[in-house]
Amino acid sequence: MKLDEFMYDGSKEIHLKNVKCGAPKELKEQKEEIRAKTAENIRELSAYQEKLYADGREGLILVLQARDAAGKDSTVKHIMSGINPAGVDVYSFKTPSKEELAHDFLWRFNKALPERGKIAIFNRSYYEDVLVVRVRRLDKTYRMPERTLGKDFFEKRYKHILNYEDELYENGYQIVKIFLNVSKEKEKERLLERIDTPEKNWKFSSGDLAERKLWDDYTDAYEQMITHTSSKDSPWFVVPADQKWYTHYLVSEILLARMKKIDPKFPELPEEEKAKLQECRRMLLEEE
């Protein structure tokens, strides 16, 4: 599987109407094989995560952005099912609090950065400030100086995000950014399922319908976000989200590729420390 077709590294614009939301027809007949490959990828990710944690020199941040009902939660649950919980932090960012709004928009995310050696998952992220804030023009409600609220407000936000991610990269963090691209028809199907299935009623919010009415506005916001915040070191991956088995497979492939790029290793002890280990082993064996 070549991941380049899903990757945007700043060298091209994106037009979502031309981007597929579903799995290719020929792959649908290989669903079970792909599920098996996903399980294999998750086992391999677990092995890499153990090395990442032991090495402690790089941190990995997974940024997930998507429309409602695109499958963010299920993707996190599935892909991280084999990962040691001690090495992973998951954050689901909601509407910012009064305290958070009183700081710069990156403040609450900077507080959530993982220690190097760990993985952090941002289920929604600082990108909301160029998505819902842009579509709903919430920037008009910000208590900020007039000089900061001009026509180029979002252009500056894109620049701030790129600079922030460059700074993180230069300080030992790899950022994997994934947009789950669900179709309008599939979103409708999943929202109806939340209404019709009692066990899923809790997932439904009437506010989802209000956001759905702004589908085209959000499409433009996502296109601008991906086009202006993609870089070579922190590209965006636009992943088809209509079939979860295919989504999970692609996300596992993307994460595994990044882990292989990091190539973490278990720390190698100095010779004197190895000698101490042998002495400790001898003492343990001599215990009565």
N, C-alpha and C positions, 0 to 999 in steps of 0.2 A: 504494500500500500504506500503510494507516494503521497506525502502530506502537503507538498508544494501547492497543489490545486486548492487547498483550503486555507492557505497562508497568505497574509497581507503584511508586507514588511516596509510599506511606505513607498514602494516603487510604482504603485498603481492605485487608481480609485476603485471604489466598489459600488455596484448598482445591484441592490438586493433582488430586484425583479429578474435579474439574469442568473441568480444564484439558487441552486437546487436546495430544497428543504427535505427531500426524501432520499432513500437509498436507491441506487441503480437497480433496474429490473433484474439484471443478471445475478445480482447478489442476494435477492430475496429468496432464491432457491437454495442459497448456501447459509441460511439463517443459523442453523444449528452449528455448523462449522465455525461461523464467525463468533457465536457465543462461546464456543470452546476456546477459540483464540483469545477472546477477551479475558476469560478465566486464567489462561496461561499468562497473559500480560500482567494481570493483577498479582499473580504469584511472583513474577519477576520484579514488579514494582516494589513489593514487600521486601525482597532481598536487597534491592538498591536503597530503600528507605532505611534499612538497618545500617548500611554502610554510611549513608549520608549523616545519620544521627551520630554514629561513632566518630566520623571524621570531623564534623563540627565546623567546617570551613565555609560551606555554602548553605544558604537558605533558599527554599522554593516557595513561591507565592502563586497560587492558582486563583485567577480572577475569572469569575463566571458572571456573564451578563446575558439577559434574555428577556423576552416578553413573558407575560403571564402564561402559565401552563406549558412552558417549553420543556420542563423537566429538570430544572436545576437541582432540586432536592434529591430526586431519584438518582441523578448522575453522581452526586456527592456520596450518597449512601452506597451505591453499587461499586464505584471505582475504589472507594476507601475501605471496602469491606474486609480486605486482607491486610490492611496497614495497621501497625502497632499504634493504638490510640495515644500512647505517651509521646509519639513523635509528630502528632498532627493537631493543629488548632483550627477549628471551624468557626467562622464569624458570619452571621446573617444580619447585615446592616439594615436597620429600619429608618424611618423618618428621623432626622437628627433632632436631638433634644435641645432645650434652650441653652444649656451650657455648651453643647457642641457648635451651635450656630454662632456663639459668641467668639469662637476661634476660627482660624482659617480652615478651609474646607478639607484639607488633608490631615488635620490634627487628630481626629478620632481613628483614622486608618494608620497613622504613624504609631499610635499607641498600641496597635494590634500587630505590629510587625513581629514575626517569630524570631526566636534566637536562631543564629546560624546553626545548621544541623537539623532544623525542624521544617515541617511543611505547614503553611497556613493557607486555608481556603477562604476566599472572600466571596460569599454568596451575595452578589451585588457589591458595589464598591464605590470608590471616589468617582467612577464614571457616571454615577447617577447625577452628578452636578452638571454634566453636559447632555443628559437625557431628559429625565422628568423635569428638572429645573429649566431646561431649554424649552420643552414642549409646553409646560404650564407657566412659563415665564415667572418662576418663583424668585428669580434674581431681583425682581422689582420689589420684593418684600424684605430683602436683606438690609440690615442696618449697617451699611458700609458707606465710606466717603463717596461723594458724587464722582470724584475723579476715577473711581474704580468701576463705575457702573455704566460705562459708555457703550457704544454700538459694537465695540470689539471685545466685549466681555467674554464671550465664549472662545474667541480666537486666543485670548490670553490664557483661558483655562486649558486649552489644548497644549499650549506651550508649557504651562506649569506642570501638567501631567507628564509630558515627555521629559522635562528636566528632572522631575521627581524620580521617574523610572530609571533614567540614566544614572542618577545619584545612587539609587539602590543597587543597580547592576555593578557599579564601580565599588560598592561596599560589600560585595559577596552575595547578592541576591539574584536569583533567576526568576523572571516573571513569565508565567504562562497565561495568556489572555485568550479566553474562549467565549465566543458569542454563539449561543444555541439558536439556530435559525429555524423557527417553527412557522408553518404556513398558517394563513388566516383560517382555513378550513379545519385544520387539525386543532388549532387553539379552541375553536368553537366546539368541536367534538369533546375535547377534554373538559371544558367548562361545563358542558351539559352533563358529562359523567359525574362531575362533582356535585351537581344539583340532584341527579337521579339516584346516586348511590349514597345511602345514609352514612356509611363509614367514611365517606369523603366530603360530607357536607361542611365539615370544619375548615376545609381548604378553600371553600368558595367565599368570595367577597363581592358584594354588589359593585364595589369600586372598580373591579376588573372590567365591568361592562363600560364604565365611563372612560377608562383608558383605551378600551378596544375601539371606541368611536374615533379615537385619534390615531388610528393605525397608520395612515399615511404620514402624519406628522412625526410619529415615532420612527417610521422607516427612514425619513430624511435625517433625523437625529442620529440614528445608528450609522447611517452611511457617512455622515460628517465625522462622527466619533472614530470609526475605523480608518477612514482615509487620513485623518489628521493626527492620529495618535499611534500609528503603526511605525515601528522602527526595526532595524536589522536585529538588534539585541532583544527587543521586546515586541515581536510581531503579534498580530491578531490572527486567530484561527476561527473561521466561520464554519461551524459544524452543522450539517443537516440534523434536524431534531424531530422529524415526524415519526420516525421509528426508533424507539428507545434502544433496542438491541444494537442498531447501527450507530447511534449516538455514543453509547457506552464504549463500543469498540474503538471508534475514532478518538475519543478522549483518552482512552487507555494507551493508544498508539502515540498520541501527542506527548503525554506525560512520560512514557517510557523512552521516547526519543530524546527528551530533554534530560532525563536521568542518565542516559548513556553519554550525552554530551558532557554532563558534569563529571561523570565517571568517578564517583566517590570510592575511596578505599579504606579498609580498616587501618587504623594507625599502626605503624611499625615501631616496636619498642627498641630503644637503644640497647646495645649489647650488655651493658651493665644491668639494665632492668631485666633483660632475659635471664641473666645469671641469677638475679634475685628470685625470679619465678621458680627456677630449678631448686634453689635453696628452700623456698616455701613448700614446694612439692615434697622435698625430702622430709621436712619437718612434719608435714601432714601424714605421710606414710609411716613415720616412726611413732606416731601417737599410739598410746595403749588404750 
